[in-house]
Amino acid sequence: MSEPELTTEERVLRMMKRTLTDIARDTAPEPGLRHPLSERTIQGIRECLMLITSREQELAKEFGRDTSARPRYIDEPRDEVVVPLNVGAMREGLKKDDD
């Protein structure tokens, strides 16, 4: 199943969010060093990201999109249980029973 087509506003919000997080990541100082951005700028980025996230949720709700999807770690336990079946062995067992 492919992702539904995003509106222009959703694409703009996604790009703005990605750019702001890239700026934060690229300017993050090494531990113990002073951050190159002012505290006011950092707070402004946080507030922008909160507004973007809020608007993305509003749009998703408006268009009936699921917003509960979350990334998963590969070793995170799943709710469902997958039971592998050895179909070849099952067929062999059926053939023996028919004899």
Secondary structure, 3 states (H helix, E strand, C coil): CCCCCCCHHHHHHHHHHHHHHHHHHHCCCCCCCCCCCCHHHHHHHHHHHHHHHHHHHHHHHHCCCCCCCCCCCCCCCCCCCCCCCCHHHHHHHHHHHHC
